[in-house]
Amino acid sequence: MNIVSHSGPVVPPPQDNPWAIVDSDTQTDGLEPGAYVARLERPYVDRERKYVAVPFDIAAGPQKGFFADWPVSREGFHTKFFSYKPKAKPFTAKELNAITESNPGFAARTSWNDGDFDAFNGKLVGLVVSHRETRSSYDGSIDTMPDYTFVPLDALRAGSYAIPGKRHLDGTRDESTEGTPVDLSELDGDKSNEGSDDELWGGDDDDDCH
């Protein structure tokens, strides 16, 4: 019996190694604190936990399509959770109002009350991103997670919003940052919404949600 020596695994040249993982592939950080334009995707209802989850992506600016290639397992990092527990309803109502004001001709609260959640698909809304610290359940380390607040697009245009400071584990929060006007002229020609032209641009907290 001939024994052939083996010095280790055969490693193909980098150009022939499509499964190689490089530093850029392991980057999993989300959006930096700031103001963005979100395009809502098809929502789904979790009756057990009493919320409607609304995934979204970024619709304009340098971060447009930011979440397009994120895996499904990380959808929670770009999802707004609308709780319908009694104490959370006032917060949910406020953010539904922001969607209504951002989409002329669309009544977000009416669609919500009718259970017509698919009507939210493709709608635009202003998005304010802030951060909060959480304790990892795996090793006890401190992780940073995003908090999302919906605001009317006109608030972004006018700079009439604030970016909350980071919320720490001990309950303290850094100072908030006053908003600055955001140029949304890119959206003037954006007709990719599934609704009619009339629905788009007028053509003819802190409970269970974040």
PyMOL CGO cylinders between C-alpha atoms (Angstrom):
from pymol import cmd
from pymol.cgo import CYLINDER

trace = [
    CYLINDER, 0.00, 0.00, 0.00, 1.45, 3.30, -1.07, 0.3, 1, 1, 1, 1, 1, 1,
    CYLINDER, 1.45, 3.30, -1.07, 0.93, 6.24, 1.27, 0.3, 1, 1, 1, 1, 1, 1,
    CYLINDER, 0.93, 6.24, 1.27, 0.92, 9.64, -0.39, 0.3, 1, 1, 1, 1, 1, 1,
    CYLINDER, 0.92, 9.64, -0.39, 1.97, 12.49, 1.86, 0.3, 1, 1, 1, 1, 1, 1,
    CYLINDER, 1.97, 12.49, 1.86, -0.41, 15.43, 2.11, 0.3, 1, 1, 1, 1, 1, 1,
    CYLINDER, -0.41, 15.43, 2.11, 0.70, 18.80, 3.36, 0.3, 1, 1, 1, 1, 1, 1,
    CYLINDER, 0.70, 18.80, 3.36, -2.80, 20.22, 3.80, 0.3, 1, 1, 1, 1, 1, 1,
    CYLINDER, -2.80, 20.22, 3.80, -5.89, 21.25, 1.89, 0.3, 1, 1, 1, 1, 1, 1,
    CYLINDER, -5.89, 21.25, 1.89, -5.55, 22.30, -1.70, 0.3, 1, 1, 1, 1, 1, 1,
    CYLINDER, -5.55, 22.30, -1.70, -6.24, 26.02, -1.85, 0.3, 1, 1, 1, 1, 1, 1,
    CYLINDER, -6.24, 26.02, -1.85, -7.12, 27.44, -5.26, 0.3, 1, 1, 1, 1, 1, 1,
    CYLINDER, -7.12, 27.44, -5.26, -5.75, 30.80, -6.38, 0.3, 1, 1, 1, 1, 1, 1,
    CYLINDER, -5.75, 30.80, -6.38, -7.88, 33.72, -5.08, 0.3, 1, 1, 1, 1, 1, 1,
    CYLINDER, -7.88, 33.72, -5.08, -9.30, 34.44, -8.53, 0.3, 1, 1, 1, 1, 1, 1,
    CYLINDER, -9.30, 34.44, -8.53, -10.66, 30.87, -8.65, 0.3, 1, 1, 1, 1, 1, 1,
    CYLINDER, -10.66, 30.87, -8.65, -12.06, 30.90, -5.14, 0.3, 1, 1, 1, 1, 1, 1,
    CYLINDER, -12.06, 30.90, -5.14, -15.59, 32.34, -5.36, 0.3, 1, 1, 1, 1, 1, 1,
    CYLINDER, -15.59, 32.34, -5.36, -16.40, 31.22, -1.80, 0.3, 1, 1, 1, 1, 1, 1,
    CYLINDER, -16.40, 31.22, -1.80, -13.60, 33.29, -0.25, 0.3, 1, 1, 1, 1, 1, 1,
    CYLINDER, -13.60, 33.29, -0.25, -14.74, 35.78, 2.42, 0.3, 1, 1, 1, 1, 1, 1,
    CYLINDER, -14.74, 35.78, 2.42, -13.01, 39.13, 2.59, 0.3, 1, 1, 1, 1, 1, 1,
    CYLINDER, -13.01, 39.13, 2.59, -13.35, 41.99, 5.07, 0.3, 1, 1, 1, 1, 1, 1,
    CYLINDER, -13.35, 41.99, 5.07, -15.96, 43.78, 2.97, 0.3, 1, 1, 1, 1, 1, 1,
    CYLINDER, -15.96, 43.78, 2.97, -18.15, 40.66, 3.05, 0.3, 1, 1, 1, 1, 1, 1,
    CYLINDER, -18.15, 40.66, 3.05, -18.28, 40.61, 6.83, 0.3, 1, 1, 1, 1, 1, 1,
    CYLINDER, -18.28, 40.61, 6.83, -19.38, 44.23, 7.17, 0.3, 1, 1, 1, 1, 1, 1,
    CYLINDER, -19.38, 44.23, 7.17, -22.83, 44.05, 8.74, 0.3, 1, 1, 1, 1, 1, 1,
    CYLINDER, -22.83, 44.05, 8.74, -23.25, 47.55, 10.15, 0.3, 1, 1, 1, 1, 1, 1,
    CYLINDER, -23.25, 47.55, 10.15, -26.51, 49.28, 9.33, 0.3, 1, 1, 1, 1, 1, 1,
    CYLINDER, -26.51, 49.28, 9.33, -27.22, 52.90, 8.57, 0.3, 1, 1, 1, 1, 1, 1,
    CYLINDER, -27.22, 52.90, 8.57, -25.45, 55.67, 10.41, 0.3, 1, 1, 1, 1, 1, 1,
    CYLINDER, -25.45, 55.67, 10.41, -27.64, 58.02, 12.47, 0.3, 1, 1, 1, 1, 1, 1,
    CYLINDER, -27.64, 58.02, 12.47, -29.24, 60.53, 10.15, 0.3, 1, 1, 1, 1, 1, 1,
    CYLINDER, -29.24, 60.53, 10.15, -32.17, 61.26, 7.85, 0.3, 1, 1, 1, 1, 1, 1,
    CYLINDER, -32.17, 61.26, 7.85, -33.10, 59.11, 4.85, 0.3, 1, 1, 1, 1, 1, 1,
    CYLINDER, -33.10, 59.11, 4.85, -36.01, 58.36, 2.53, 0.3, 1, 1, 1, 1, 1, 1,
    CYLINDER, -36.01, 58.36, 2.53, -37.52, 54.91, 3.05, 0.3, 1, 1, 1, 1, 1, 1,
    CYLINDER, -37.52, 54.91, 3.05, -39.51, 52.97, 0.49, 0.3, 1, 1, 1, 1, 1, 1,
    CYLINDER, -39.51, 52.97, 0.49, -41.85, 50.55, 2.25, 0.3, 1, 1, 1, 1, 1, 1,
    CYLINDER, -41.85, 50.55, 2.25, -42.15, 46.92, 1.18, 0.3, 1, 1, 1, 1, 1, 1,
    CYLINDER, -42.15, 46.92, 1.18, -44.94, 44.40, 1.71, 0.3, 1, 1, 1, 1, 1, 1,
    CYLINDER, -44.94, 44.40, 1.71, -45.86, 44.21, 5.42, 0.3, 1, 1, 1, 1, 1, 1,
    CYLINDER, -45.86, 44.21, 5.42, -46.78, 41.12, 7.39, 0.3, 1, 1, 1, 1, 1, 1,
    CYLINDER, -46.78, 41.12, 7.39, -48.79, 40.70, 10.59, 0.3, 1, 1, 1, 1, 1, 1,
    CYLINDER, -48.79, 40.70, 10.59, -47.54, 38.89, 13.70, 0.3, 1, 1, 1, 1, 1, 1,
    CYLINDER, -47.54, 38.89, 13.70, -50.74, 38.32, 15.65, 0.3, 1, 1, 1, 1, 1, 1,
    CYLINDER, -50.74, 38.32, 15.65, -48.96, 36.57, 18.51, 0.3, 1, 1, 1, 1, 1, 1,
    CYLINDER, -48.96, 36.57, 18.51, -46.67, 39.50, 19.24, 0.3, 1, 1, 1, 1, 1, 1,
    CYLINDER, -46.67, 39.50, 19.24, -49.24, 42.09, 18.14, 0.3, 1, 1, 1, 1, 1, 1,
    CYLINDER, -49.24, 42.09, 18.14, -47.34, 44.02, 15.52, 0.3, 1, 1, 1, 1, 1, 1,
    CYLINDER, -47.34, 44.02, 15.52, -47.25, 44.68, 11.81, 0.3, 1, 1, 1, 1, 1, 1,
    CYLINDER, -47.25, 44.68, 11.81, -43.71, 44.39, 10.44, 0.3, 1, 1, 1, 1, 1, 1,
    CYLINDER, -43.71, 44.39, 10.44, -42.90, 46.66, 7.49, 0.3, 1, 1, 1, 1, 1, 1,
    CYLINDER, -42.90, 46.66, 7.49, -39.56, 46.01, 5.75, 0.3, 1, 1, 1, 1, 1, 1,
    CYLINDER, -39.56, 46.01, 5.75, -38.09, 48.92, 3.82, 0.3, 1, 1, 1, 1, 1, 1,
    CYLINDER, -38.09, 48.92, 3.82, -35.12, 50.00, 1.77, 0.3, 1, 1, 1, 1, 1, 1,
    CYLINDER, -35.12, 50.00, 1.77, -33.58, 53.39, 1.09, 0.3, 1, 1, 1, 1, 1, 1,
    CYLINDER, -33.58, 53.39, 1.09, -35.15, 55.12, -1.91, 0.3, 1, 1, 1, 1, 1, 1,
    CYLINDER, -35.15, 55.12, -1.91, -32.77, 58.01, -2.63, 0.3, 1, 1, 1, 1, 1, 1,
    CYLINDER, -32.77, 58.01, -2.63, -29.34, 59.42, -2.01, 0.3, 1, 1, 1, 1, 1, 1,
    CYLINDER, -29.34, 59.42, -2.01, -25.94, 57.72, -1.71, 0.3, 1, 1, 1, 1, 1, 1,
    CYLINDER, -25.94, 57.72, -1.71, -27.47, 54.87, 0.33, 0.3, 1, 1, 1, 1, 1, 1,
    CYLINDER, -27.47, 54.87, 0.33, -30.19, 54.07, -2.22, 0.3, 1, 1, 1, 1, 1, 1,
    CYLINDER, -30.19, 54.07, -2.22, -30.81, 50.32, -2.25, 0.3, 1, 1, 1, 1, 1, 1,
    CYLINDER, -30.81, 50.32, -2.25, -28.65, 49.90, 0.85, 0.3, 1, 1, 1, 1, 1, 1,
    CYLINDER, -28.65, 49.90, 0.85, -30.47, 46.76, 2.02, 0.3, 1, 1, 1, 1, 1, 1,
    CYLINDER, -30.47, 46.76, 2.02, -31.09, 45.19, -1.38, 0.3, 1, 1, 1, 1, 1, 1,
    CYLINDER, -31.09, 45.19, -1.38, -28.52, 42.42, -0.92, 0.3, 1, 1, 1, 1, 1, 1,
    CYLINDER, -28.52, 42.42, -0.92, -28.95, 41.82, 2.79, 0.3, 1, 1, 1, 1, 1, 1,
    CYLINDER, -28.95, 41.82, 2.79, -29.94, 38.24, 3.67, 0.3, 1, 1, 1, 1, 1, 1,
    CYLINDER, -29.94, 38.24, 3.67, -33.45, 37.47, 4.85, 0.3, 1, 1, 1, 1, 1, 1,
    CYLINDER, -33.45, 37.47, 4.85, -32.05, 36.53, 8.25, 0.3, 1, 1, 1, 1, 1, 1,
    CYLINDER, -32.05, 36.53, 8.25, -31.14, 40.18, 8.80, 0.3, 1, 1, 1, 1, 1, 1,
    CYLINDER, -31.14, 40.18, 8.80, -34.45, 41.65, 7.66, 0.3, 1, 1, 1, 1, 1, 1,
    CYLINDER, -34.45, 41.65, 7.66, -35.08, 42.89, 11.19, 0.3, 1, 1, 1, 1, 1, 1,
    CYLINDER, -35.08, 42.89, 11.19, -32.30, 45.42, 10.67, 0.3, 1, 1, 1, 1, 1, 1,
    CYLINDER, -32.30, 45.42, 10.67, -34.40, 47.20, 8.04, 0.3, 1, 1, 1, 1, 1, 1,
    CYLINDER, -34.40, 47.20, 8.04, -37.90, 46.67, 9.35, 0.3, 1, 1, 1, 1, 1, 1,
    CYLINDER, -37.90, 46.67, 9.35, -40.23, 49.05, 11.14, 0.3, 1, 1, 1, 1, 1, 1,
    CYLINDER, -40.23, 49.05, 11.14, -42.41, 47.31, 13.73, 0.3, 1, 1, 1, 1, 1, 1,
    CYLINDER, -42.41, 47.31, 13.73, -45.84, 48.89, 14.19, 0.3, 1, 1, 1, 1, 1, 1,
    CYLINDER, -45.84, 48.89, 14.19, -47.18, 47.60, 17.48, 0.3, 1, 1, 1, 1, 1, 1,
    CYLINDER, -47.18, 47.60, 17.48, -50.91, 47.54, 18.02, 0.3, 1, 1, 1, 1, 1, 1,
    CYLINDER, -50.91, 47.54, 18.02, -50.79, 46.91, 21.75, 0.3, 1, 1, 1, 1, 1, 1,
    CYLINDER, -50.79, 46.91, 21.75, -53.00, 49.50, 23.47, 0.3, 1, 1, 1, 1, 1, 1,
    CYLINDER, -53.00, 49.50, 23.47, -50.14, 51.53, 24.96, 0.3, 1, 1, 1, 1, 1, 1,
    CYLINDER, -50.14, 51.53, 24.96, -48.29, 51.63, 21.65, 0.3, 1, 1, 1, 1, 1, 1,
    CYLINDER, -48.29, 51.63, 21.65, -51.18, 52.75, 19.44, 0.3, 1, 1, 1, 1, 1, 1,
    CYLINDER, -51.18, 52.75, 19.44, -50.56, 56.51, 19.91, 0.3, 1, 1, 1, 1, 1, 1,
    CYLINDER, -50.56, 56.51, 19.91, -46.98, 56.07, 18.67, 0.3, 1, 1, 1, 1, 1, 1,
    CYLINDER, -46.98, 56.07, 18.67, -48.14, 53.96, 15.74, 0.3, 1, 1, 1, 1, 1, 1,
    CYLINDER, -48.14, 53.96, 15.74, -50.82, 56.53, 14.85, 0.3, 1, 1, 1, 1, 1, 1,
    CYLINDER, -50.82, 56.53, 14.85, -48.21, 59.30, 14.75, 0.3, 1, 1, 1, 1, 1, 1,
    CYLINDER, -48.21, 59.30, 14.75, -46.04, 57.39, 12.31, 0.3, 1, 1, 1, 1, 1, 1,
    CYLINDER, -46.04, 57.39, 12.31, -49.00, 56.40, 10.16, 0.3, 1, 1, 1, 1, 1, 1,
    CYLINDER, -49.00, 56.40, 10.16, -49.71, 60.11, 9.90, 0.3, 1, 1, 1, 1, 1, 1,
    CYLINDER, -49.71, 60.11, 9.90, -46.15, 60.61, 8.62, 0.3, 1, 1, 1, 1, 1, 1,
    CYLINDER, -46.15, 60.61, 8.62, -46.81, 58.08, 5.85, 0.3, 1, 1, 1, 1, 1, 1,
    CYLINDER, -46.81, 58.08, 5.85, -50.07, 59.82, 4.93, 0.3, 1, 1, 1, 1, 1, 1,
    CYLINDER, -50.07, 59.82, 4.93, -48.39, 63.23, 4.75, 0.3, 1, 1, 1, 1, 1, 1,
    CYLINDER, -48.39, 63.23, 4.75, -45.61, 61.81, 2.60, 0.3, 1, 1, 1, 1, 1, 1,
    CYLINDER, -45.61, 61.81, 2.60, -47.93, 60.24, 0.02, 0.3, 1, 1, 1, 1, 1, 1,
    CYLINDER, -47.93, 60.24, 0.02, -50.67, 62.60, -1.19, 0.3, 1, 1, 1, 1, 1, 1,
    CYLINDER, -50.67, 62.60, -1.19, -53.85, 60.72, -1.93, 0.3, 1, 1, 1, 1, 1, 1,
    CYLINDER, -53.85, 60.72, -1.93, -53.05, 57.85, 0.41, 0.3, 1, 1, 1, 1, 1, 1,
    CYLINDER, -53.05, 57.85, 0.41, -54.75, 57.53, 3.81, 0.3, 1, 1, 1, 1, 1, 1,
    CYLINDER, -54.75, 57.53, 3.81, -52.45, 55.30, 5.83, 0.3, 1, 1, 1, 1, 1, 1,
    CYLINDER, -52.45, 55.30, 5.83, -54.73, 55.02, 8.85, 0.3, 1, 1, 1, 1, 1, 1,
    CYLINDER, -54.73, 55.02, 8.85, -57.70, 53.99, 6.70, 0.3, 1, 1, 1, 1, 1, 1,
    CYLINDER, -57.70, 53.99, 6.70, -55.69, 51.22, 5.04, 0.3, 1, 1, 1, 1, 1, 1,
    CYLINDER, -55.69, 51.22, 5.04, -54.39, 50.17, 8.46, 0.3, 1, 1, 1, 1, 1, 1,
    CYLINDER, -54.39, 50.17, 8.46, -57.87, 50.01, 9.99, 0.3, 1, 1, 1, 1, 1, 1,
    CYLINDER, -57.87, 50.01, 9.99, -59.17, 48.07, 6.98, 0.3, 1, 1, 1, 1, 1, 1,
    CYLINDER, -59.17, 48.07, 6.98, -56.34, 45.55, 7.26, 0.3, 1, 1, 1, 1, 1, 1,
    CYLINDER, -56.34, 45.55, 7.26, -55.20, 46.50, 3.76, 0.3, 1, 1, 1, 1, 1, 1,
    CYLINDER, -55.20, 46.50, 3.76, -51.51, 46.31, 4.62, 0.3, 1, 1, 1, 1, 1, 1,
    CYLINDER, -51.51, 46.31, 4.62, -50.46, 45.57, 1.03, 0.3, 1, 1, 1, 1, 1, 1,
    CYLINDER, -50.46, 45.57, 1.03, -51.46, 49.15, 0.21, 0.3, 1, 1, 1, 1, 1, 1,
    CYLINDER, -51.46, 49.15, 0.21, -48.34, 50.31, 2.05, 0.3, 1, 1, 1, 1, 1, 1,
    CYLINDER, -48.34, 50.31, 2.05, -46.07, 48.55, -0.43, 0.3, 1, 1, 1, 1, 1, 1,
    CYLINDER, -46.07, 48.55, -0.43, -44.02, 51.09, -2.38, 0.3, 1, 1, 1, 1, 1, 1,
    CYLINDER, -44.02, 51.09, -2.38, -45.00, 54.12, -0.30, 0.3, 1, 1, 1, 1, 1, 1,
    CYLINDER, -45.00, 54.12, -0.30, -42.30, 56.62, 0.64, 0.3, 1, 1, 1, 1, 1, 1,
    CYLINDER, -42.30, 56.62, 0.64, -41.67, 58.24, 4.02, 0.3, 1, 1, 1, 1, 1, 1,
    CYLINDER, -41.67, 58.24, 4.02, -38.96, 60.15, 5.83, 0.3, 1, 1, 1, 1, 1, 1,
    CYLINDER, -38.96, 60.15, 5.83, -36.77, 57.97, 8.06, 0.3, 1, 1, 1, 1, 1, 1,
    CYLINDER, -36.77, 57.97, 8.06, -34.77, 59.17, 11.05, 0.3, 1, 1, 1, 1, 1, 1,
    CYLINDER, -34.77, 59.17, 11.05, -32.18, 56.67, 12.26, 0.3, 1, 1, 1, 1, 1, 1,
    CYLINDER, -32.18, 56.67, 12.26, -30.71, 56.65, 15.76, 0.3, 1, 1, 1, 1, 1, 1,
    CYLINDER, -30.71, 56.65, 15.76, -28.82, 54.00, 17.74, 0.3, 1, 1, 1, 1, 1, 1,
    CYLINDER, -28.82, 54.00, 17.74, -29.28, 52.17, 21.03, 0.3, 1, 1, 1, 1, 1, 1,
    CYLINDER, -29.28, 52.17, 21.03, -27.09, 49.79, 22.98, 0.3, 1, 1, 1, 1, 1, 1,
    CYLINDER, -27.09, 49.79, 22.98, -28.21, 46.23, 23.69, 0.3, 1, 1, 1, 1, 1, 1,
    CYLINDER, -28.21, 46.23, 23.69, -26.65, 43.35, 25.58, 0.3, 1, 1, 1, 1, 1, 1,
    CYLINDER, -26.65, 43.35, 25.58, -25.79, 40.36, 23.41, 0.3, 1, 1, 1, 1, 1, 1,
    CYLINDER, -25.79, 40.36, 23.41, -27.55, 37.18, 24.49, 0.3, 1, 1, 1, 1, 1, 1,
    CYLINDER, -27.55, 37.18, 24.49, -24.64, 35.14, 23.19, 0.3, 1, 1, 1, 1, 1, 1,
    CYLINDER, -24.64, 35.14, 23.19, -21.60, 36.47, 25.00, 0.3, 1, 1, 1, 1, 1, 1,
    CYLINDER, -21.60, 36.47, 25.00, -22.81, 39.45, 27.03, 0.3, 1, 1, 1, 1, 1, 1,
    CYLINDER, -22.81, 39.45, 27.03, -21.04, 41.99, 24.84, 0.3, 1, 1, 1, 1, 1, 1,
    CYLINDER, -21.04, 41.99, 24.84, -22.63, 45.35, 24.01, 0.3, 1, 1, 1, 1, 1, 1,
    CYLINDER, -22.63, 45.35, 24.01, -24.14, 45.60, 20.54, 0.3, 1, 1, 1, 1, 1, 1,
    CYLINDER, -24.14, 45.60, 20.54, -25.50, 48.63, 18.74, 0.3, 1, 1, 1, 1, 1, 1,
    CYLINDER, -25.50, 48.63, 18.74, -28.95, 48.39, 17.17, 0.3, 1, 1, 1, 1, 1, 1,
    CYLINDER, -28.95, 48.39, 17.17, -30.91, 50.89, 15.08, 0.3, 1, 1, 1, 1, 1, 1,
    CYLINDER, -30.91, 50.89, 15.08, -34.05, 52.72, 16.11, 0.3, 1, 1, 1, 1, 1, 1,
    CYLINDER, -34.05, 52.72, 16.11, -36.29, 54.03, 13.35, 0.3, 1, 1, 1, 1, 1, 1,
    CYLINDER, -36.29, 54.03, 13.35, -38.73, 56.93, 13.40, 0.3, 1, 1, 1, 1, 1, 1,
    CYLINDER, -38.73, 56.93, 13.40, -40.95, 57.85, 10.46, 0.3, 1, 1, 1, 1, 1, 1,
    CYLINDER, -40.95, 57.85, 10.46, -41.41, 61.56, 9.74, 0.3, 1, 1, 1, 1, 1, 1,
    CYLINDER, -41.41, 61.56, 9.74, -43.13, 63.41, 6.88, 0.3, 1, 1, 1, 1, 1, 1,
    CYLINDER, -43.13, 63.41, 6.88, -40.94, 64.02, 3.85, 0.3, 1, 1, 1, 1, 1, 1,
    CYLINDER, -40.94, 64.02, 3.85, -41.65, 67.74, 4.18, 0.3, 1, 1, 1, 1, 1, 1,
    CYLINDER, -41.65, 67.74, 4.18, -39.95, 67.63, 7.58, 0.3, 1, 1, 1, 1, 1, 1,
    CYLINDER, -39.95, 67.63, 7.58, -36.80, 66.35, 5.86, 0.3, 1, 1, 1, 1, 1, 1,
    CYLINDER, -36.80, 66.35, 5.86, -37.03, 69.08, 3.23, 0.3, 1, 1, 1, 1, 1, 1,
    CYLINDER, -37.03, 69.08, 3.23, -37.37, 71.77, 5.90, 0.3, 1, 1, 1, 1, 1, 1,
    CYLINDER, -37.37, 71.77, 5.90, -34.88, 70.28, 8.35, 0.3, 1, 1, 1, 1, 1, 1,
    CYLINDER, -34.88, 70.28, 8.35, -37.61, 70.27, 11.00, 0.3, 1, 1, 1, 1, 1, 1,
    CYLINDER, -37.61, 70.27, 11.00, -36.61, 67.03, 12.68, 0.3, 1, 1, 1, 1, 1, 1,
    CYLINDER, -36.61, 67.03, 12.68, -34.06, 65.90, 15.25, 0.3, 1, 1, 1, 1, 1, 1,
    CYLINDER, -34.06, 65.90, 15.25, -31.80, 62.85, 15.40, 0.3, 1, 1, 1, 1, 1, 1,
    CYLINDER, -31.80, 62.85, 15.40, -31.97, 61.32, 18.89, 0.3, 1, 1, 1, 1, 1, 1,
    CYLINDER, -31.97, 61.32, 18.89, -28.64, 60.61, 20.57, 0.3, 1, 1, 1, 1, 1, 1,
    CYLINDER, -28.64, 60.61, 20.57, -27.53, 57.08, 21.27, 0.3, 1, 1, 1, 1, 1, 1,
    CYLINDER, -27.53, 57.08, 21.27, -29.44, 55.39, 24.09, 0.3, 1, 1, 1, 1, 1, 1,
    CYLINDER, -29.44, 55.39, 24.09, -27.13, 53.53, 26.48, 0.3, 1, 1, 1, 1, 1, 1,
    CYLINDER, -27.13, 53.53, 26.48, -27.73, 50.43, 28.57, 0.3, 1, 1, 1, 1, 1, 1,
    CYLINDER, -27.73, 50.43, 28.57, -27.85, 52.47, 31.76, 0.3, 1, 1, 1, 1, 1, 1,
    CYLINDER, -27.85, 52.47, 31.76, -30.83, 54.43, 30.44, 0.3, 1, 1, 1, 1, 1, 1,
    CYLINDER, -30.83, 54.43, 30.44, -28.92, 57.60, 29.59, 0.3, 1, 1, 1, 1, 1, 1,
    CYLINDER, -28.92, 57.60, 29.59, -28.98, 59.09, 26.14, 0.3, 1, 1, 1, 1, 1, 1,
    CYLINDER, -28.98, 59.09, 26.14, -26.55, 61.31, 24.27, 0.3, 1, 1, 1, 1, 1, 1,
    CYLINDER, -26.55, 61.31, 24.27, -27.74, 64.73, 23.18, 0.3, 1, 1, 1, 1, 1, 1,
    CYLINDER, -27.74, 64.73, 23.18, -29.90, 64.86, 20.10, 0.3, 1, 1, 1, 1, 1, 1,
    CYLINDER, -29.90, 64.86, 20.10, -28.76, 66.56, 16.89, 0.3, 1, 1, 1, 1, 1, 1,
    CYLINDER, -28.76, 66.56, 16.89, -30.90, 69.11, 15.11, 0.3, 1, 1, 1, 1, 1, 1,
    CYLINDER, -30.90, 69.11, 15.11, -31.82, 68.17, 11.56, 0.3, 1, 1, 1, 1, 1, 1,
    CYLINDER, -31.82, 68.17, 11.56, -30.70, 69.97, 8.45, 0.3, 1, 1, 1, 1, 1, 1,
    CYLINDER, -30.70, 69.97, 8.45, -32.66, 70.33, 5.19, 0.3, 1, 1, 1, 1, 1, 1,
    CYLINDER, -32.66, 70.33, 5.19, -32.40, 67.30, 2.92, 0.3, 1, 1, 1, 1, 1, 1,
    CYLINDER, -32.40, 67.30, 2.92, -32.37, 67.71, -0.86, 0.3, 1, 1, 1, 1, 1, 1,
    CYLINDER, -32.37, 67.71, -0.86, -35.12, 65.44, -2.18, 0.3, 1, 1, 1, 1, 1, 1,
    CYLINDER, -35.12, 65.44, -2.18, -35.10, 66.68, -5.78, 0.3, 1, 1, 1, 1, 1, 1,
    CYLINDER, -35.10, 66.68, -5.78, -34.05, 63.17, -6.84, 0.3, 1, 1, 1, 1, 1, 1,
    CYLINDER, -34.05, 63.17, -6.84, -37.54, 61.99, -5.97, 0.3, 1, 1, 1, 1, 1, 1,
    CYLINDER, -37.54, 61.99, -5.97, -39.33, 64.40, -8.28, 0.3, 1, 1, 1, 1, 1, 1,
    CYLINDER, -39.33, 64.40, -8.28, -38.87, 62.04, -11.22, 0.3, 1, 1, 1, 1, 1, 1,
    CYLINDER, -38.87, 62.04, -11.22, -39.25, 58.83, -9.22, 0.3, 1, 1, 1, 1, 1, 1,
    CYLINDER, -39.25, 58.83, -9.22, -42.37, 57.06, -10.48, 0.3, 1, 1, 1, 1, 1, 1,
    CYLINDER, -42.37, 57.06, -10.48, -41.47, 53.53, -9.40, 0.3, 1, 1, 1, 1, 1, 1,
    CYLINDER, -41.47, 53.53, -9.40, -44.23, 53.48, -6.77, 0.3, 1, 1, 1, 1, 1, 1,
    CYLINDER, -44.23, 53.48, -6.77, -46.88, 50.89, -7.58, 0.3, 1, 1, 1, 1, 1, 1,
    CYLINDER, -46.88, 50.89, -7.58, -49.63, 53.42, -7.07, 0.3, 1, 1, 1, 1, 1, 1,
    CYLINDER, -49.63, 53.42, -7.07, -50.92, 55.97, -9.54, 0.3, 1, 1, 1, 1, 1, 1,
    CYLINDER, -50.92, 55.97, -9.54, -49.20, 59.26, -10.28, 0.3, 1, 1, 1, 1, 1, 1,
    CYLINDER, -49.20, 59.26, -10.28, -51.84, 60.99, -8.18, 0.3, 1, 1, 1, 1, 1, 1,
    CYLINDER, -51.84, 60.99, -8.18, -50.70, 59.00, -5.15, 0.3, 1, 1, 1, 1, 1, 1,
    CYLINDER, -50.70, 59.00, -5.15, -47.05, 59.91, -5.56, 0.3, 1, 1, 1, 1, 1, 1,
    CYLINDER, -47.05, 59.91, -5.56, -46.01, 63.52, -4.97, 0.3, 1, 1, 1, 1, 1, 1,
    CYLINDER, -46.01, 63.52, -4.97, -49.49, 64.82, -5.68, 0.3, 1, 1, 1, 1, 1, 1,
    CYLINDER, -49.49, 64.82, -5.68, -49.20, 63.99, -9.42, 0.3, 1, 1, 1, 1, 1, 1,
    CYLINDER, -49.20, 63.99, -9.42, -52.69, 65.44, -11.28, 0.3, 1, 1, 1, 1, 1, 1,
    CYLINDER, -52.69, 65.44, -11.28, -40.82, 57.08, 21.11, 0.3, 1, 1, 1, 1, 1, 1,
    CYLINDER, -40.82, 57.08, 21.11, -40.63, 54.38, 22.86, 0.3, 1, 1, 1, 1, 1, 1,
    CYLINDER, -40.63, 54.38, 22.86, -42.84, 51.40, 23.42, 0.3, 1, 1, 1, 1, 1, 1,
    CYLINDER, -42.84, 51.40, 23.42, -43.01, 48.10, 21.61, 0.3, 1, 1, 1, 1, 1, 1,
    CYLINDER, -43.01, 48.10, 21.61, -42.02, 49.53, 18.27, 0.3, 1, 1, 1, 1, 1, 1,
    CYLINDER, -42.02, 49.53, 18.27, -38.90, 51.09, 16.77, 0.3, 1, 1, 1, 1, 1, 1,
]
cmd.load_cgo(trace, "trace")
